């Protein structure tokens, strides 16, 4: 008979927490907030993770304000990192620098990794790439979960190959968490439990997001003080780590991480005028819908065998533009309203991106867009002087592209 506070696994039965501990469901004051993963996980009848050993599968990045990259710069190879908000022409800049310095582009956009997500993600077409190799595009099926840890592992492999071939890696994208997972590193934590996550999401829907935050306050007060009550995604991960890994996520984060080694990063940032950026965002969104975003979204839904009203089953369909296109297909929103909503949400997203990227150490900021000839000239000069880079003898800058972020 299964004891309270335990769950079964193929290797036997494991105690998650003794009675009276934070994760136990046998406490005297077992209010609804005290209902934790002990009961949630035991419902599944099995779990592949033995809690007796060291947990090394899966990873998460701590969103700290002043993270420093841990790297061995002596004898390290150069790595160019482009940061900036969406629609700031990071793709055009990456192409220019790759052509100028004989490099190849490594994507760190969390939507562009998915096959079939092209128009809404601003993914360059093969023709627009002008013969410059791009990595980590179209590497995941829409039904897959592609985490920051997955990105870090795959990107590390790509960087190793580029080093062997003598190519300059140029990181370009907009997902700050992906970038930080690669440069700063990961802490070791338990893998995702989709069953536990589903139960926690159901709780949030039935009782409100604040209910999960109160649960986290009980189980991991330090993390609860750092995470906003309405940030459901981070709260769920913190609860998952606490109840599967038996340690607070804050404790694991404090243990340290292994950053990227063997490369010296040269970070360049685009900081265009806000009004100009908003105009480009609005124009870009209009162009996405005009170019067939709704049609692309319908094709993704059909390929995945889900209805527009069930789009939540395909995680990347929650991305900007795709979410609104699903609403159009579900008859919940007109296309003109979908365009306006996407424009507003994208402008807000651009502000959040800049807040994130300003926390990155060592960024050389340039006031303008990545397709501005003067900005390109100044960035090229800075990389030559600060990074000691020299132009590829055989490389020529590619021709200007249509506006894409």
N, C-alpha and C positions, 0 to 999 in steps of 0.2 A: 504494500500500500504506500502510495506516495506521501511523503511527509510535507507539511506546510513549508513553504519557502524553498522548494526544490523543484528541479525539472529533470526529465529523463533525456539521456542521449544514448547513442549506440554503445558507448563505453560504460554506461552505468547511470546511476542517479547522482546528481551533484547538488549540494546545498548552495542556494544563491545567497542567502543571508540568514543568520541565526535569528530566532524570535527576539523582538525588541530592537533590532538594528534598523537603520533607515529604510532598507528595501524590503523589510519583512511585512507581511500582511496580517500579522497576528498581534499588532500593537494594541494596547487598550483603547487608544483614541483613533481607531481605524476609520477615520472619516473618508468620504469620497476622494479627497485629495491624497490620502495615504494609499490609495489603490495604485500599485506599481507593477513593474514588469514581472515580478514573481508569478502573479496570477496570469498575466498576459501570456508569458512564455509557456507556462505549464499547460495552457490550453492546447498548444500545438502537439504535445505528446513527445516531441523529440527536438533536439537542437544539436547542431554539428560541432559546437564549440565546447571543449573541456576547459573549465575555468582553473584547473590546477596548474596549467603550464603558462609559459610566456605567450602573450598575445602579440602576434606580429602581422596578422592579416588585416588589410584595410587601413585607412589613414584619414586624418582630417587636419586641416591647417588652422592654427589659432589666429584669429583676426586681431592681432595686436597692433597698437598704434605706431610704434617705432621699431619694427622688426629689422634686424640687420642680417644681411646675407653672409653666411658662413662659407668662405671660399679660400682656397689656396691660390693666391695671386702670383706667387713666384713661379715663373715658367708657364703661366696659365695662358690659354688661348682666348682671343677676344670674342665677346658675345654682345651683339647689339640688341637692345630691348626698346621697343617703341610703345609708349603709353599715351593715353589721351581718350577723350570722350568719343562716343559714336558719331559718325559723320564728319570727323575731323581729318579725314583722308589719310588714315594710317596705312591703308593698303597701297595707295599711290606712293607714299613715302617709302614703304618697304620695297616696292618694286624698283624705285629709283636707286636706293642704297645697294640693293642686290646687284643691279646692273653696274653700278659704279665700282663696287668693291669685290665683285665676283662671289656673291653670297647666295644663299637660298633661304626662303621664308619658312618659318615654323609658326603655325597658327596656334593661338591660345584663346580662341573664342569658343564658348561652350555650346553654341548652337551649330556652328560650322563643322563640328566634328561629326555631325549626323548626316547620313546619306539622304538625299532628297530635299534637304532644307537649304535651298539655294537663294531664292528671291528674297525671302523675309530676313535672312541672315546677312545679306550683303556679300555673299560669297562671290569672288571673282570667277568668271567663266574661264575655261581653258584658254580661250582666245585672248581674254583680257590679261592673263598672266604673262603673256609675251615671251614664252619660253623659259621663264624663271621657275625653277622647281619650288613647289609648295608642299609642305608636310603637315600631317595631322588634319587633313580635310577628308570628310567622307570615310571615317574609320569606324563608325559605330552605326548599328541599326537603330532606328527610332525606338524600338521596344527595349533596347538595352539601357542600363544605368551606367553612365560614364562619369565617374567621380573625379574630384581633384587629384586623388591618389592615382587613379588610372592615367590621368593626363601626365602627371609627374613621371611615372614609370615609362610611358611611351615617349615622352619628350626627351628623357635622359638617353634613351636608345638612339633617337634621331640625332641628338647632339654628338654622341660618340661616333656615329657614322660620318657626320659632316666633318668632324675633326680628322678622321682617317683620310677623307678625300681632300682635305685642305680647303674646304669651303667655309666662308664666314656665315655663321648662323644669325638670322635676324628674326627675333620674336615679335610678332605683331598680332594684336587681337584686342579684346575688350573685357575679358573676364579676369578681374584682379585676383580672385581666389585661385584660379589656375596658375597664374604667374607666380603668386607667392608660394604656392605649393612646390613649385620647381626651384625657385631661387632660395627661399628661406628653409624649406624642408617640411617634413611631416612628423607628427608624433605617432607613436605606435598605439593603436587602439583596436577595439574589436571590429569585426566586419559588420555590415548592415544586416539588420534583421527585418525583412520586408513584412513579416507577420506582425512583429511588434510595432513597426511604423504605421501599419494600417490601423491597428487598434488605437494608437495614440492620435492619429488623424481623425478617427471616428469620434474619439473623446472631444477633440477640439471643435468638431462640427456640432456635437450635441450639447456641450457644456461651455463652449467658448475657449478662445486661445488663452485667456488669462488663467483658466483652470490648470492648463499644463504648466504655466509659469509658477503657480503656487505649489504644484507638485515638485517642480525643480527646486524651489526654495527649501523644501523639506529635505530633498535628497542631496543637493549640491548648492548650498547657499552662496559660495564664492562665484560659481558660474551664473547663478540667477541674478547676482548683482551686476554682472557684466552684460547680460542679454536682455534686450527690451522685451516686455511682456507680450508684444504682438509679433515678435520674430519667431514664428512657429517652426520654421525649418531648423534654426539653431537650437531651439528648445528641445525639439524631438531628438536631434543628434546627441545633445547633452544627456537626456534621459536614457537614450539607448546605450551610451557608453557607461553610464553609472550602473545600470541594471544588468547589463551583460558582462561588462568588464570588471565590475565590483570595485571600481575606483572612480572618483569624480573626474570629469574631463579636465577640470582645472589642475588636478594633480598630475595627470599625464602630460598636459601642456607644459607644466613647469619643469618636467624632467628633461626638456630640451629636444631639439630636432637636428637632423643632419641636413645641412644646406648643400647646394650644388657646389661641387669641387672641380678644379681643373679649368675653370673659365673665369675670366675677368669681365664683368658686365659693364657696358657703357649704356646708360639709360638716357633716352632722349624723350622729352614730353612735348606734346602739342597742346597749346592752351589758346584756342582761338577766341575772338570776341564773342560774348554770349549771344548778342543779337544776331550776328552773322551766322553763328552755329545753329540757332533756332530756325533761321530761314532755310538753311541747308537740310536740317532735319525734316521740316515740313515738306520741302520739295522731294526729298528722298522717299518719304512715306507715300506721297502721291504717286511717285514713279513705281514703287513696289506694287501697289494695287493695280496700277495701269498695266504693268508688265505681267500680271497674272498671279498674284499672291493667293487669291481665293481659289483659283483653279489648282495651283500647286498644293494648297492645303487639302482640297477635296481628294486629290490623288494620294496624298499621304494617308488620309483616313481610309480610303478604299484599300490601299495596300496593307494596312494594319488591321483591317476588318472591324473597325469601330465606327460608331455613329458620331456626328458632330456634337451631340449632347453628351457623349462619353469620352470627349477628347482628353479628359484628365487622366485616362489610362495610358496615354502616350506623353511622357514628361516634356519633351521639347516642344510640344504643341502649346504649352503654357507660356512660351516666349512671346515677346512683343511682336505684334503683327499677326502671328499665327493664332493667338488667343482671340483676337478680334475677328479674324477670318473665320474661325470656327463658329463664332457667334452669328456671323452673317449666314453661314451654311445651315445653322440650326434655326434660322428665322427669328433670332432674338435681337437682331440689330441690322439696320440698313447699312449699305456699304459707305455712304457719305458719313454716317455717324462713326462707323468703324475707322475710317480714315482720321477723323478728328480725335477720336479716343487714342489711336495709336500715336498720333503726333504729340498729344499731351503727355502720354505715358513715356514716350521716348525722350522728350525734353527733360522730364523728371529723372529718368534713368541716367542721362548724360551728366546731370548734376551729381548724382550719387557716384558715378564713375570718377569724377574729378575729386570728390571728397576722399575716395579710396586711394587714388593714385598719388595724391598729395602726401600721403603717409609713407610713400616709398622713399627710402634713403637714396641720395646720390643722383637724383634726376636732374638733367640739364633741360630746363624748360625753354620753349620757343613760342613766342606770341604770334600764332598764325596757324594756317592749315598746311597739311602735308603735300599739297599740290602747288604751293606758292613758290615760284622760282627763287625768290630771295631767301625763303626759309630753307629750301633745299641747298642753296649755296652755303649758307651759314652752318647748317648741320654737317655738311660734307667737310667743311673746314674744321669744325670742332672735332669731328671724329679723326681727322688726319693728325690734328695737334694733340688731342688728349689721349687718343687710342693708338697713335702711331700707325694708323691704317694707311695703305697706299692703294691707289686705283688699280683695278685689274687691267692688265695690258690688253686683254681681248674683249673687255666688257664695255658696252655702251649703254647710257641711260635709256630706258624704255620711253616710248612716246606717252604723252599725257593720257589719262584714263577718264572715262565718265565718273562723276562724283560718286564715290562709295567710301564708307567709313572704314 
